[in-house]
């Protein structure tokens, strides 16, 4: 099987780079995977025998998931698949290469990546062994830099529909090792939010969805945001989308929106994007369309 033609293969300097490596290189990972899925490619990764190993299968075995271990020969575009990645990609199954526990032990951030890839590519087909390995190793997430964890979390929340993956993380109590507390109704709140986004044609928003997961007490949520080492801009955006007092969550529409003038005033004070997000998060169903 050969890799279909794609615009990224004509990027300036790519042919010269391959030539400089005497053709001893392969395109690997996301560029191959996403081209097969018809998804625009952002980054192009290239493996060479000057790295870790001159054995292509051994190099592929070091990667996390079978769909990320695919490689393509730049000269022929022939695809090399050592671990069933093509079949898994067709079936939208996210499978670790070999032992899930061993792959996770190599880098515990792979727990987060597993659920992100499950949200982005999976069809709600959870591998029981992989899930258990993630649950068992979840405490090790506490040892990772908060920046790395936050980056993966926001990427997960920015996928089109993270509800299944996030639900499994909540079920496995994995978030306990990522953030200091989630809303008791995080799953239902996120579900309602994503449904509203889809109905009204609003693109995913990672910070908006993070608000859905966090406790609705502004001070507690902002403490969590700081612990994740979010940027000041991200922390400010999160704070703008939270009610000042937790009790405001009991009747959000009545408190936040008493009429058209209130939503306009909120938009003037926080910005249109924040006001829209607050409506999506907290408004009653009957009021949402008019507020938006």
Backbone bond lengths (Angstrom), bond angles and torsions (degrees), N, CA, C in turn:
res aa  C-N    CA-C-N  psi(-1)  N-CA   C-N-CA  omega(-1)  CA-C   N-CA-C  phi
1 X - - - 1.463 - - 1.520 110.04 -
2 X 1.343 115.33 139.63 1.451 119.63 -179.37 1.526 110.99 -113.29
3 X 1.323 114.27 152.65 1.452 120.21 179.04 1.529 109.01 -72.85
4 X 1.329 118.37 131.42 1.472 120.44 178.04 1.520 111.23 -61.90
5 X 1.321 115.72 156.83 1.458 119.18 177.74 1.522 109.66 -65.07
6 X 1.329 115.88 146.25 1.458 120.92 -178.41 1.522 109.04 -151.37
7 X 1.325 116.04 152.49 1.460 121.06 -176.88 1.521 112.63 -60.37
8 X 1.339 117.12 -35.16 1.457 119.31 -173.55 1.524 112.67 -64.36
9 X 1.349 117.28 -22.47 1.472 119.61 -179.59 1.525 111.95 -69.81
10 X 1.348 116.33 -12.71 1.463 120.52 179.73 1.528 111.65 -102.22
11 X 1.316 116.96 12.37 1.465 119.07 -179.00 1.527 111.30 -59.82
12 X 1.306 114.44 143.04 1.463 120.70 -178.24 1.522 110.55 -59.57
13 X 1.291 116.41 130.24 1.458 122.15 175.85 1.515 114.30 89.48
14 X 1.329 117.90 -12.75 1.460 119.79 -176.24 1.527 111.17 -66.70
15 X 1.328 116.60 -44.97 1.464 120.11 -179.63 1.527 110.91 -63.10
16 X 1.327 117.03 -38.59 1.462 120.90 179.41 1.520 110.75 -66.47
17 X 1.323 116.26 -36.89 1.459 120.10 178.80 1.527 110.64 -64.89
18 X 1.325 115.77 -45.85 1.470 119.90 179.22 1.528 110.05 -61.97
19 X 1.338 116.68 -41.27 1.471 120.81 179.39 1.527 110.90 -63.65
20 X 1.333 116.64 -38.60 1.460 120.81 179.49 1.520 111.63 -64.38
21 X 1.321 115.83 -24.27 1.468 120.80 178.05 1.521 111.67 -92.83
22 X 1.322 116.37 13.26 1.472 122.67 179.14 1.526 111.75 55.39
23 X 1.333 115.71 30.36 1.459 119.23 178.50 1.508 113.79 74.89
24 X 1.324 117.32 -0.05 1.468 120.81 -178.61 1.527 109.42 -88.90
25 X 1.306 114.08 68.77 1.463 120.21 -177.43 1.519 108.54 -156.67
26 X 1.312 115.08 161.84 1.459 120.89 175.31 1.524 109.46 -142.52
27 X 1.321 114.20 145.20 1.455 119.39 168.24 1.526 107.68 -74.52
28 X 1.318 116.61 136.50 1.468 119.52 -175.37 1.525 110.92 -135.92
29 X 1.312 113.98 162.25 1.460 121.13 168.90 1.510 115.51 69.27
30 X 1.353 114.40 -131.82 1.455 121.04 -169.94 1.512 115.26 -60.02
31 X 1.330 117.96 -35.42 1.464 120.00 -179.57 1.529 110.91 -62.35
32 X 1.323 115.98 -40.55 1.466 120.68 178.83 1.530 109.57 -71.58
33 X 1.312 115.86 -49.28 1.474 121.66 -178.29 1.524 111.39 -57.35
34 X 1.335 116.05 -51.22 1.457 119.57 -174.17 1.518 112.64 -70.67
35 X 1.333 117.06 -32.51 1.460 119.70 175.54 1.521 110.54 -63.06
36 X 1.316 116.73 -41.74 1.467 120.34 178.00 1.525 111.81 -64.50
37 X 1.324 116.62 -28.73 1.464 121.05 179.36 1.524 112.96 -89.30
38 X 1.334 116.21 -5.69 1.452 119.52 -178.25 1.516 113.60 75.47
39 X 1.335 116.49 24.69 1.462 122.42 -179.38 1.530 108.73 -99.77
40 X 1.336 118.80 138.02 1.472 120.19 177.51 1.527 111.47 -56.38
41 X 1.312 115.94 137.53 1.462 122.53 -177.68 1.523 109.61 -95.48
42 X 1.330 116.57 128.42 1.458 121.32 177.97 1.523 111.12 -94.75
43 X 1.324 116.58 -55.74 1.463 121.27 -176.95 1.524 110.16 -110.44
44 X 1.321 115.44 143.94 1.456 121.43 177.33 1.524 108.73 -115.18
45 X 1.316 116.26 113.33 1.465 121.44 178.71 1.518 109.71 -97.26
46 X 1.332 115.18 138.97 1.461 121.48 -178.84 1.518 108.97 -127.56
47 X 1.320 115.98 129.45 1.470 121.12 175.55 1.521 109.12 -102.98
48 X 1.339 115.96 146.38 1.465 121.24 178.92 1.529 109.52 -134.72
49 X 1.329 117.31 159.69 1.478 120.51 175.41 1.524 112.35 -67.82
50 X 1.357 118.91 -9.69 1.463 122.68 178.79 1.562 109.33 -80.96
51 X 1.208 117.84 0.32 1.462 117.04 179.00 1.490 110.09 -96.07
52 X 1.153 113.96 -135.86 1.474 126.52 -173.33 1.521 112.67 -55.96
53 X 1.331 116.94 -41.25 1.468 119.66 -173.29 1.516 109.89 -157.32
54 X 1.346 116.03 153.77 1.460 119.56 173.51 1.526 111.22 -97.84
55 X 1.332 116.51 10.11 1.465 122.62 176.31 1.523 107.27 -104.26
56 X 1.330 116.84 112.72 1.463 120.98 -174.12 1.532 111.96 -62.35
57 X 1.312 117.14 -37.33 1.461 118.91 179.76 1.527 110.95 -68.81
58 X 1.325 115.84 -37.74 1.455 119.22 177.81 1.528 110.53 -65.04
59 X 1.338 115.81 -37.78 1.459 119.83 176.95 1.530 110.38 -64.26
60 X 1.333 116.35 -44.00 1.466 120.66 -179.43 1.521 111.61 -63.64
61 X 1.336 116.50 -33.52 1.466 121.01 -177.55 1.522 112.31 -66.99
62 X 1.334 118.03 -17.79 1.460 121.42 179.95 1.525 112.46 -81.71
63 X 1.314 116.92 -9.90 1.464 119.99 -176.00 1.518 110.36 -82.32
64 X 1.324 116.97 170.52 1.462 119.37 -171.65 1.522 113.60 -82.21
65 X 1.332 118.03 -58.19 1.455 121.30 -173.24 1.529 110.81 -114.76
66 X 1.301 115.45 153.67 1.470 119.85 -177.73 1.523 111.64 -58.64
67 X 1.341 117.48 -35.49 1.468 119.86 -177.98 1.525 111.43 -73.49
68 X 1.326 117.25 -13.82 1.466 121.23 177.49 1.516 112.02 -98.39
69 X 1.335 117.40 -2.69 1.465 121.19 -178.51 1.528 111.91 -97.34
70 X 1.324 117.04 3.52 1.464 120.74 177.25 1.525 109.44 -71.60
71 X 1.322 115.88 144.58 1.460 120.14 177.17 1.523 109.04 -139.45
72 X 1.337 115.31 160.27 1.462 120.26 -178.53 1.521 109.93 -137.35
73 X 1.314 115.94 138.07 1.462 123.02 178.19 1.527 108.51 -75.87
74 X 1.338 119.28 122.16 1.466 120.69 -177.68 1.526 113.64 -60.88
75 X 1.332 117.07 -28.17 1.463 119.81 -177.54 1.520 112.19 -76.31
76 X 1.308 116.68 -42.38 1.464 120.98 -174.36 1.530 113.50 -110.39
77 X 1.308 116.23 -15.50 1.469 123.22 -173.98 1.530 112.46 63.78
78 X 1.332 115.99 16.98 1.463 119.36 175.13 1.524 109.12 -67.34
79 X 1.334 115.74 135.30 1.462 121.06 -179.41 1.516 110.06 -91.70
80 X 1.314 116.18 135.09 1.462 122.33 176.56 1.524 108.62 -110.46
81 X 1.312 115.63 127.39 1.467 121.84 -175.14 1.525 108.17 -134.54
82 X 1.320 116.61 108.96 1.465 121.41 -175.92 1.530 113.62 -98.21
83 X 1.347 116.95 -14.14 1.461 118.45 -170.82 1.526 113.84 -133.43
84 X 1.319 116.53 24.92 1.465 119.13 177.08 1.514 114.08 76.46
85 X 1.304 116.90 24.87 1.458 120.67 -178.52 1.510 113.59 -65.07
86 X 1.340 117.49 -37.22 1.463 120.58 -179.62 1.527 111.13 -63.27
87 X 1.313 116.33 -43.83 1.465 120.00 178.77 1.528 110.92 -65.79
88 X 1.329 116.31 -43.13 1.465 119.94 178.96 1.523 111.19 -63.63
89 X 1.337 116.31 -37.42 1.463 120.39 179.30 1.524 110.45 -65.84
90 X 1.315 115.97 -42.38 1.463 120.29 178.95 1.528 111.18 -63.49
91 X 1.320 115.95 -37.55 1.463 121.12 -178.26 1.519 112.56 -90.14
92 X 1.339 116.70 -1.11 1.465 123.51 -178.20 1.529 111.22 55.41
93 X 1.307 115.43 47.18 1.459 121.61 176.76 1.529 109.71 -107.66
94 X 1.319 115.67 132.54 1.461 120.83 178.88 1.526 107.25 -99.53
95 X 1.331 115.41 111.47 1.455 121.55 -176.70 1.526 109.99 -125.97
96 X 1.323 115.65 132.14 1.457 119.65 171.59 1.523 109.06 -68.27
97 X 1.321 116.25 154.12 1.458 121.04 174.22 1.524 107.87 -81.03
98 X 1.320 116.23 120.54 1.458 119.80 -179.42 1.515 111.18 68.55
99 X 1.313 116.79 -134.50 1.454 122.88 -177.50 1.524 111.23 -78.72
100 X 1.324 116.43 122.57 1.469 120.19 178.29 1.526 110.64 -60.30
101 X 1.326 116.62 -41.87 1.470 120.39 -178.87 1.525 111.05 -61.79
102 X 1.333 117.32 -40.49 1.458 120.52 179.96 1.523 111.71 -67.90
103 X 1.347 116.69 -42.42 1.470 119.51 178.98 1.527 110.78 -63.90
104 X 1.323 116.88 -39.45 1.459 120.57 179.70 1.526 110.82 -67.98
105 X 1.334 116.76 -38.25 1.459 120.59 179.85 1.531 111.69 -62.45
106 X 1.331 117.02 -27.38 1.464 121.14 178.32 1.531 111.57 -69.49
107 X 1.313 115.98 -31.83 1.466 121.14 177.65 1.528 107.32 -161.20
108 X 1.316 116.16 109.60 1.463 119.75 -174.27 1.524 112.97 -70.07
109 X 1.332 116.98 -12.22 1.457 118.48 173.97 1.534 111.05 -66.07
110 X 1.320 116.44 -16.30 1.466 119.69 177.70 1.530 112.74 -63.43
111 X 1.318 116.95 -18.57 1.462 119.77 172.66 1.524 108.92 -61.79
112 X 1.317 116.18 -48.67 1.459 120.98 179.47 1.528 111.14 -65.33
113 X 1.317 115.36 -40.84 1.462 119.42 -179.96 1.524 111.05 -64.01
114 X 1.332 116.76 -35.99 1.465 119.59 179.60 1.534 110.24 -58.68
115 X 1.322 115.85 -47.29 1.466 118.21 -177.79 1.524 111.99 -73.25
116 X 1.342 117.23 -30.89 1.465 118.98 175.22 1.519 111.21 -65.98
117 X 1.327 116.23 -43.72 1.464 118.91 178.84 1.523 110.97 -69.16
118 X 1.324 117.02 -33.00 1.456 120.83 175.86 1.524 109.63 -61.65
119 X 1.338 116.36 -41.44 1.461 120.38 179.49 1.522 111.38 -70.73
120 X 1.319 117.00 -37.72 1.466 119.33 -174.23 1.522 113.10 -81.56
121 X 1.318 116.75 -39.45 1.465 119.50 -172.82 1.521 114.82 -118.84
122 X 1.328 117.67 -21.48 1.456 120.82 -172.29 1.522 113.51 -75.73
123 X 1.314 114.89 160.91 1.463 121.85 177.24 1.521 109.84 -114.99
124 X 1.332 115.49 48.61 1.477 121.10 178.47 1.524 111.69 57.92
125 X 1.333 114.93 30.33 1.469 120.68 177.62 1.525 107.27 -105.72
126 X 1.329 115.63 93.31 1.458 120.37 -175.25 1.519 110.29 -87.83
127 X 1.335 116.58 125.74 1.460 121.58 176.16 1.530 108.10 -77.56
128 X 1.332 116.64 118.21 1.474 121.32 -173.94 1.522 112.07 -59.54
129 X 1.343 116.55 -43.24 1.463 119.65 -179.60 1.526 111.79 -65.63
130 X 1.326 115.52 -40.54 1.459 119.83 179.39 1.523 110.60 -65.11
131 X 1.320 116.55 -43.38 1.460 120.59 179.81 1.522 110.89 -61.12
132 X 1.328 116.56 -44.44 1.460 119.88 -179.45 1.520 111.30 -65.97
133 X 1.331 116.33 -37.60 1.467 119.96 177.85 1.527 110.44 -63.89
134 X 1.333 116.75 -38.45 1.464 120.79 177.73 1.527 110.86 -65.61
135 X 1.329 116.32 -43.65 1.464 120.97 179.57 1.527 110.23 -62.71
136 X 1.320 116.10 -45.06 1.471 120.55 -177.43 1.526 111.98 -63.88
137 X 1.324 115.80 -36.99 1.476 119.47 -175.39 1.526 112.71 -93.06
138 X 1.317 118.30 -3.41 1.464 121.47 -174.90 1.529 114.13 -53.18
139 X 1.350 119.79 -38.68 1.468 118.38 179.03 1.529 113.73 -56.40
140 X 1.333 117.08 -25.66 1.470 120.20 -179.34 1.529 111.53 -69.71
141 X 1.338 117.46 -16.52 1.460 119.75 177.34 1.529 111.06 -61.54
142 X 1.318 116.88 -26.67 1.456 120.91 -178.56 1.527 111.93 -65.97
143 X 1.335 116.99 -19.25 1.462 120.95 -178.40 1.534 112.83 -87.06
144 X 1.333 115.97 -12.30 1.460 120.13 -176.82 1.521 110.81 -82.21
145 X 1.327 115.81 157.56 1.459 119.52 176.73 1.520 108.92 -62.42
146 X 1.313 115.60 139.66 1.468 120.28 -178.75 1.519 111.09 -64.36
147 X 1.336 117.11 -30.20 1.466 119.42 179.09 1.521 111.25 -63.30
148 X 1.332 116.57 -42.59 1.468 119.59 179.89 1.526 111.25 -66.07
149 X 1.324 115.31 -42.08 1.462 119.90 -179.65 1.529 110.25 -65.65
150 X 1.333 116.68 -45.04 1.463 120.75 -179.30 1.518 111.30 -62.94
151 X 1.330 116.54 -39.56 1.461 120.67 179.53 1.528 110.50 -60.17
152 X 1.333 116.89 -45.76 1.462 120.29 178.88 1.526 111.70 -67.44
153 X 1.331 116.58 -38.18 1.459 120.08 179.99 1.523 110.92 -62.75
154 X 1.326 116.89 -45.43 1.457 120.23 -179.37 1.528 111.42 -68.27
155 X 1.322 117.64 -34.65 1.467 120.18 175.38 1.529 110.49 -64.71
156 X 1.326 116.46 -40.03 1.464 120.44 176.95 1.521 110.33 -61.85
157 X 1.328 116.55 -47.39 1.458 120.34 -176.98 1.517 112.48 -69.43
158 X 1.327 117.54 -19.71 1.464 121.43 179.98 1.523 113.29 -85.66
159 X 1.339 118.18 -5.49 1.459 120.00 177.30 1.524 109.65 -67.65
160 X 1.321 116.45 161.98 1.465 119.74 -176.06 1.521 112.73 -55.42
161 X 1.328 116.80 -44.87 1.462 119.49 -177.98 1.526 110.04 -145.62
162 X 1.328 116.84 93.75 1.470 120.55 -176.81 1.525 113.69 -89.26
163 X 1.331 118.68 6.61 1.464 120.69 -169.00 1.526 113.49 -61.32
164 X 1.317 117.76 -43.83 1.465 119.69 -178.37 1.525 110.23 -65.11
165 X 1.334 116.34 -47.94 1.467 120.60 -178.40 1.526 111.35 -63.22
166 X 1.327 116.73 -45.49 1.465 120.17 179.33 1.524 110.26 -64.43
167 X 1.333 116.57 -39.04 1.463 120.17 177.97 1.519 112.21 -59.44
168 X 1.321 116.58 -40.34 1.463 120.17 178.53 1.528 111.27 -69.41
169 X 1.320 116.35 -35.35 1.468 119.26 176.58 1.524 110.65 -65.70
170 X 1.326 116.62 -38.78 1.462 120.26 176.29 1.524 110.36 -66.21
171 X 1.327 115.61 -42.13 1.465 120.45 179.33 1.520 111.40 -60.71
172 X 1.324 116.29 -40.57 1.460 120.86 -179.56 1.515 113.90 -85.58
173 X 1.325 116.77 4.06 1.466 123.59 178.59 1.535 112.06 57.60
174 X 1.311 114.62 33.39 1.461 120.21 -179.27 1.522 111.29 -74.00
175 X 1.333 116.48 -31.59 1.463 119.24 -179.26 1.522 112.42 -64.30
176 X 1.319 117.33 -21.06 1.461 120.19 177.88 1.525 111.51 -59.60
177 X 1.327 117.02 -22.93 1.461 122.12 -177.83 1.534 111.56 -104.76
178 X 1.342 115.42 8.31 1.461 120.53 179.55 1.512 110.81 -114.76
179 X 1.326 116.67 -48.46 1.454 121.95 -179.56 1.522 109.51 -132.72
180 X 1.325 114.77 153.34 1.470 120.17 -176.06 1.519 110.16 -85.77
181 X 1.324 115.94 68.18 1.454 120.63 175.39 1.506 113.37 115.11
182 X 1.333 115.94 136.95 1.457 122.47 172.40 1.522 108.32 -125.08
183 X 1.309 115.47 159.93 1.457 120.12 175.38 1.526 108.81 -62.76
184 X 1.328 117.50 139.62 1.466 120.61 179.80 1.519 111.64 -61.85
185 X 1.319 116.46 -24.02 1.465 121.39 179.91 1.533 110.96 -110.14
186 X 1.331 116.32 28.73 1.466 120.67 -175.66 1.522 112.17 -55.38
187 X 1.345 116.94 -44.78 1.462 120.21 -179.00 1.518 112.77 -60.16
188 X 1.339 118.64 -55.31 1.465 120.36 178.45 1.528 113.96 -61.86
189 X 1.333 116.97 -36.99 1.470 119.48 179.66 1.523 110.12 -65.56
190 X 1.340 117.19 -44.24 1.461 120.52 178.09 1.520 110.61 -63.99
191 X 1.322 116.77 -40.59 1.465 120.55 179.24 1.527 110.66 -59.65
192 X 1.335 116.62 -46.75 1.461 120.32 179.43 1.528 110.92 -63.67
193 X 1.322 116.73 -41.43 1.457 120.70 -179.12 1.522 111.54 -61.83
194 X 1.332 117.03 -48.47 1.471 120.04 -178.06 1.520 110.63 -64.25
195 X 1.334 117.15 -39.39 1.462 119.84 177.48 1.528 110.70 -61.59
196 X 1.322 116.78 -41.47 1.457 120.23 178.52 1.530 111.56 -65.15
197 X 1.315 116.77 -41.55 1.467 120.21 176.63 1.519 110.46 -57.95
198 X 1.314 116.29 -45.33 1.465 120.65 -177.85 1.521 111.83 -65.68
199 X 1.330 116.43 -43.26 1.469 120.91 -179.26 1.526 111.19 -62.51
200 X 1.321 116.88 -39.90 1.465 121.26 -174.61 1.533 112.82 -98.38
201 X 1.335 117.33 6.68 1.457 120.63 175.60 1.516 114.36 64.91
202 X 1.330 116.52 37.27 1.469 121.14 -178.56 1.528 109.46 -101.26
203 X 1.325 119.05 126.41 1.470 121.97 -177.31 1.527 111.58 -60.80
204 X 1.334 117.49 155.56 1.464 121.14 177.74 1.523 111.18 -58.09
205 X 1.320 115.32 146.21 1.461 121.13 176.23 1.515 108.87 -134.47
206 X 1.323 117.24 115.25 1.468 120.76 -174.07 1.529 111.85 -63.70
207 X 1.340 117.77 -43.62 1.460 120.41 -179.25 1.525 110.24 -66.98
208 X 1.318 117.20 -42.08 1.466 121.27 176.99 1.520 111.01 -56.92
209 X 1.316 116.66 -43.02 1.459 121.08 -179.51 1.521 111.73 -73.79
210 X 1.336 116.82 -30.15 1.458 119.56 175.51 1.528 110.02 -64.63
211 X 1.329 116.99 -38.58 1.463 120.72 176.32 1.526 110.19 -58.25
212 X 1.331 116.91 -38.27 1.465 120.72 179.40 1.523 111.37 -60.95
213 X 1.333 117.16 -33.56 1.459 121.08 -176.74 1.523 113.12 -82.44
214 X 1.325 116.62 -32.17 1.464 120.54 -170.85 1.524 112.02 -80.94
215 X 1.348 116.47 159.14 1.472 120.00 170.79 1.521 108.93 -56.48
216 X 1.330 116.61 144.38 1.464 119.87 -174.37 1.527 113.85 -86.61
217 X 1.308 118.00 4.67 1.459 121.22 170.54 1.527 107.70 -77.92
218 X 1.326 116.39 118.36 1.458 120.68 -172.69 1.524 112.42 -55.60
219 X 1.317 117.26 -44.94 1.467 120.35 -177.10 1.524 111.50 -61.89
220 X 1.333 117.50 -43.68 1.466 121.22 -179.80 1.522 110.94 -66.86
221 X 1.323 116.35 -43.60 1.469 120.15 -179.60 1.526 111.29 -64.70
222 X 1.323 116.77 -39.52 1.456 119.95 179.92 1.528 111.54 -68.68
223 X 1.335 117.11 -31.82 1.466 120.76 174.56 1.524 110.47 -64.00
224 X 1.329 115.66 -41.38 1.464 120.43 177.74 1.525 110.08 -64.34
225 X 1.324 116.83 -42.45 1.468 120.64 179.41 1.519 110.86 -59.31
226 X 1.325 116.74 -41.11 1.462 120.14 178.11 1.525 111.07 -67.00
227 X 1.339 116.51 -38.07 1.464 119.75 -179.71 1.522 111.53 -64.93
228 X 1.334 116.23 -27.27 1.465 120.76 177.92 1.528 111.77 -82.19
229 X 1.335 115.49 -2.63 1.472 121.66 -178.64 1.525 111.26 59.71
230 X 1.335 115.89 36.56 1.455 119.19 173.74 1.523 108.83 -63.38
231 X 1.316 116.17 153.44 1.457 119.51 178.08 1.524 109.30 -65.24
232 X 1.327 116.05 161.73 1.463 120.01 178.86 1.525 110.76 -60.87
233 X 1.313 116.30 -36.21 1.464 120.36 177.99 1.525 110.53 -63.82
234 X 1.334 116.73 -43.62 1.459 120.84 178.73 1.526 111.37 -66.84
235 X 1.329 117.06 -41.03 1.464 120.40 177.44 1.526 111.07 -62.06
236 X 1.319 116.17 -41.11 1.460 120.10 179.79 1.528 110.75 -65.63
237 X 1.335 115.50 -41.74 1.467 119.92 179.57 1.516 110.70 -63.36
238 X 1.327 117.06 -40.65 1.457 120.56 179.14 1.527 110.31 -65.00
239 X 1.336 116.87 -44.54 1.449 120.58 -179.37 1.523 112.66 -62.09
240 X 1.334 116.56 -35.72 1.468 120.76 -179.82 1.522 112.36 -66.65
241 X 1.327 116.71 -20.45 1.461 120.83 -175.59 1.525 113.39 -99.69
242 X 1.318 116.84 6.79 1.459 121.29 -178.68 1.519 110.95 -111.29
243 X 1.356 117.28 142.26 1.461 119.24 172.71 1.518 109.69 -67.68
244 X 1.311 115.95 149.06 1.465 120.02 -175.70 1.517 112.12 -66.43
245 X 1.325 117.50 -33.51 1.456 121.61 -178.33 1.519 109.78 -123.99
246 X 1.344 118.65 139.81 1.456 120.76 -177.30 1.516 113.45 -60.54
247 X 1.350 117.84 -29.77 1.451 118.78 -177.91 1.527 111.78 -68.03
248 X 1.330 116.87 -17.04 1.456 119.36 178.07 1.524 112.06 -63.30
249 X 1.330 116.92 -17.44 1.462 120.08 -179.63 1.528 112.67 -72.39
250 X 1.322 118.67 -14.07 1.458 119.86 -176.07 1.520 111.83 -69.87
251 X 1.350 116.95 -36.77 1.449 121.18 177.55 1.525 108.50 -140.58
252 X 1.318 116.45 71.00 1.465 119.63 -170.80 1.515 114.29 -61.41
253 X 1.323 117.50 -39.19 1.454 117.96 -177.27 1.517 111.29 -66.58
254 X 1.330 116.73 -46.30 1.454 120.64 -177.90 1.518 111.41 -61.60
255 X 1.327 116.11 -34.50 1.466 119.68 -175.46 1.525 111.89 -84.84
256 X 1.323 116.27 -43.42 1.463 119.55 -174.88 1.518 113.09 -85.60
257 X 1.318 117.52 -31.90 1.462 121.00 -172.42 1.532 110.17 -133.07
258 X 1.322 116.22 99.41 1.465 119.29 177.72 1.522 111.22 -99.89
259 X 1.307 115.71 4.79 1.455 118.82 179.56 1.512 110.31 162.26
260 X 1.331 114.75 178.66 1.461 121.06 -177.16 1.521 111.78 -58.73
261 X 1.321 116.25 -38.57 1.465 118.97 -178.74 1.529 111.85 -64.25
262 X 1.352 116.78 -33.65 1.459 119.80 -178.91 1.521 111.64 -66.50
263 X 1.335 117.23 -44.17 1.464 119.27 -178.88 1.530 110.01 -67.64
264 X 1.339 116.52 -33.04 1.466 119.68 176.97 1.529 110.57 -68.60
265 X 1.325 115.00 -40.39 1.466 118.83 178.51 1.518 110.84 -64.74
266 X 1.357 116.08 -40.27 1.458 120.26 177.86 1.516 110.96 -63.32
267 X 1.329 116.89 -41.42 1.458 121.32 178.82 1.518 110.80 -64.31
268 X 1.344 116.12 -37.19 1.467 119.88 178.08 1.520 110.62 -66.59
269 X 1.342 115.81 -38.51 1.470 120.12 -175.31 1.525 112.11 -78.21
270 X 1.327 118.14 -42.02 1.473 121.09 -173.32 1.525 113.48 -106.98
271 X 1.343 117.22 -15.04 1.450 120.62 -173.23 1.520 110.05 103.58
272 X 1.312 116.01 152.21 1.465 120.80 -175.85 1.521 111.50 -62.72
273 X 1.328 117.57 -41.74 1.470 120.07 -177.48 1.525 111.30 -62.34
274 X 1.317 117.28 -44.56 1.460 120.35 -179.72 1.524 111.04 -65.80
275 X 1.332 117.09 -41.18 1.468 120.42 178.92 1.523 110.89 -63.05
276 X 1.310 115.85 -41.91 1.471 119.31 176.70 1.517 110.97 -60.75
277 X 1.330 116.72 -44.18 1.463 120.41 -178.80 1.526 111.80 -64.74
278 X 1.324 116.36 -38.92 1.464 120.45 178.09 1.522 110.01 -62.01
279 X 1.331 116.23 -42.05 1.461 119.76 177.33 1.523 111.01 -62.56
280 X 1.326 116.50 -44.80 1.465 120.28 179.56 1.523 111.85 -61.56
281 X 1.312 115.74 -36.93 1.462 120.60 -176.92 1.520 113.12 -78.88
282 X 1.332 116.88 -40.47 1.459 118.72 -164.63 1.524 116.26 -121.10
283 X 1.321 118.51 -13.75 1.460 119.71 -176.01 1.527 111.60 -74.38
284 X 1.350 115.08 152.40 1.461 120.21 173.36 1.514 109.32 -69.08
285 X 1.332 115.99 154.06 1.460 120.40 -178.79 1.521 112.23 -57.44
286 X 1.332 116.21 -41.93 1.462 120.04 -176.38 1.530 112.74 -64.89
287 X 1.324 116.02 -26.85 1.460 119.74 -175.88 1.529 113.38 -96.02
288 X 1.325 116.88 -15.96 1.469 120.23 -167.59 1.508 113.52 -61.14
289 X 1.307 117.77 -47.88 1.476 119.77 -176.00 1.514 111.24 -58.66
290 X 1.319 118.06 -46.63 1.465 120.58 179.28 1.517 111.83 -63.91
291 X 1.335 116.53 -39.30 1.458 120.01 179.85 1.519 111.06 -64.97
292 X 1.326 116.80 -42.61 1.454 119.19 178.40 1.524 111.94 -64.74
